[in-house]
Structure formats: structure tokens, C-alpha cells
């Protein structure tokens, strides 16, 4: 969540799907994909085949 907070603070909006950020420890976080996946999961709801 730190990567997302930094992006929103810097850019003033949520990231698009292609946004990736380099974290202070040198790893890459695909912030845009993470946000898109969360929105998709929220909008589709629980799957019927999962229990």
C-alpha cells in the first residue's frame, strides 16, 4: 500500500494498469495491476465455484 500512497501523493490520481514503481528496497511493485485486480474482484463479487 505504500507504493500506491506514494503514487497518489505524487500524481494526484490512481495509477493506470501499466504503472510499476521501484520501492526503496529496490524491488518493483506493479501498482497499476494491483489496483485493477482489486477493482475487478470488488465488482465481480464472490465466485460461485469457490467455497
PASEBA-1860 file (N, C-alpha, C; in nm, 3 decimals):
! residues 51
1> XXXXXXXX> 0.081/-0.119/0.000/0.000/0.000/0.000/0.086/0.126/0.000 ~ 0.208/0.114/0.044/0.296/0.229/0.044/0.322/0.280/-0.097 ~ 0.337/0.188/-0.192/0.361/0.228/-0.330/0.242/0.304/-0.385 ~ 0.123/0.258/-0.354/0.002/0.326/-0.401/-0.009/0.465/-0.339 ~ 0.016/0.476/-0.209/0.008/0.606/-0.142/0.108/0.704/-0.201 ~ 0.230/0.659/-0.227/0.331/0.747/-0.287/0.288/0.793/-0.426 ~ 0.233/0.701/-0.505/0.189/0.736/-0.640/0.079/0.841/-0.637 ~ -0.022/0.817/-0.553/-0.135/0.911/-0.544/-0.089/1.047/-0.494
9> XXXXXXXX> 0.002/1.049/-0.398/0.056/1.176/-0.348/0.131/1.250/-0.459 ~ 0.210/1.177/-0.535/0.291/1.239/-0.640/0.207/1.281/-0.760 ~ 0.114/1.194/-0.805/0.040/1.219/-0.930/-0.099/1.277/-0.909 ~ -0.157/1.257/-0.790/-0.290/1.310/-0.762/-0.405/1.227/-0.817 ~ -0.378/1.103/-0.856/-0.483/1.014/-0.910/-0.438/0.870/-0.893 ~ -0.531/0.776/-0.917/-0.495/0.635/-0.914/-0.416/0.597/-1.038 ~ -0.329/0.499/-1.027/-0.245/0.462/-1.141/-0.321/0.382/-1.246 ~ -0.278/0.393/-1.371/-0.329/0.309/-1.478/-0.267/0.170/-1.467
17> XXXXXXXX> -0.317/0.076/-1.548/-0.271/-0.064/-1.538/-0.121/-0.079/-1.560 ~ -0.060/0.002/-1.642/0.080/-0.017/-1.678/0.181/0.041/-1.581 ~ 0.137/0.101/-1.472/0.227/0.168/-1.380/0.298/0.066/-1.290 ~ 0.432/0.076/-1.288/0.514/-0.004/-1.197/0.606/0.094/-1.125 ~ 0.631/0.069/-0.999/0.717/0.157/-0.921/0.831/0.077/-0.859 ~ 0.945/0.141/-0.846/1.058/0.082/-0.777/1.051/0.127/-0.631 ~ 1.045/0.029/-0.541/1.038/0.058/-0.398/1.176/0.089/-0.342 ~ 1.182/0.150/-0.223/1.312/0.186/-0.163/1.408/0.067/-0.147
25> XXXXXXXX> 1.354/-0.055/-0.131/1.443/-0.171/-0.117/1.490/-0.226/-0.252 ~ 1.450/-0.160/-0.362/1.496/-0.199/-0.495/1.402/-0.293/-0.570 ~ 1.298/-0.342/-0.506/1.204/-0.430/-0.573/1.102/-0.350/-0.653 ~ 1.043/-0.415/-0.751/0.943/-0.349/-0.835/0.804/-0.390/-0.789 ~ 0.715/-0.293/-0.779/0.574/-0.321/-0.744/0.488/-0.276/-0.860 ~ 0.409/-0.367/-0.913/0.320/-0.335/-1.026/0.191/-0.276/-0.970 ~ 0.199/-0.151/-0.932/0.091/-0.079/-0.864/-0.036/-0.076/-0.947 ~ -0.025/-0.048/-1.074/-0.143/-0.038/-1.159/-0.221/-0.168/-1.170
33> XXXXXXXX> -0.150/-0.278/-1.188/-0.215/-0.409/-1.197/-0.281/-0.444/-1.065 ~ -0.215/-0.413/-0.955/-0.269/-0.443/-0.822/-0.403/-0.372/-0.801 ~ -0.409/-0.244/-0.835/-0.533/-0.167/-0.820/-0.641/-0.221/-0.913 ~ -0.605/-0.250/-1.037/-0.703/-0.302/-1.133/-0.760/-0.436/-1.086 ~ -0.675/-0.523/-1.032/-0.722/-0.652/-0.983/-0.817/-0.635/-0.865 ~ -0.786/-0.544/-0.775/-0.874/-0.521/-0.661/-1.011/-0.470/-0.706 ~ -1.012/-0.378/-0.803/-1.139/-0.326/-0.854/-1.219/-0.437/-0.921 ~ -1.153/-0.523/-0.998/-1.221/-0.631/-1.067/-1.282/-0.728/-0.966
41> XXXXXXXX> -1.206/-0.764/-0.864/-1.258/-0.855/-0.761/-1.376/-0.794/-0.687 ~ -1.366/-0.664/-0.659/-1.477/-0.596/-0.590/-1.602/-0.597/-0.677 ~ -1.587/-0.569/-0.805/-1.701/-0.556/-0.894/-1.764/-0.689/-0.932 ~ -1.687/-0.797/-0.936/-1.742/-0.925/-0.978/-1.800/-1.004/-0.862 ~ -1.761/-0.972/-0.740/-1.815/-1.042/-0.624/-1.757/-1.182/-0.612 ~ -1.805/-1.257/-0.514/-1.753/-1.392/-0.493/-1.792/-1.485/-0.608 ~ -1.701/-1.574/-0.643/-1.727/-1.669/-0.750/-1.811/-1.784/-0.697 ~ -1.901/-1.835/-0.779/-1.989/-1.943/-0.738/-1.915/-2.073/-0.715
49> XXX> -1.803/-2.095/-0.788/-1.731/-2.222/-0.775/-1.633/-2.224/-0.659 ~ -1.622/-2.118/-0.583/-1.532/-2.112/-0.467/-1.615/-2.126/-0.340 ~ -1.568/-2.211/-0.251/-1.641/-2.223/-0.125/-1.551/-2.202/-0.007
END
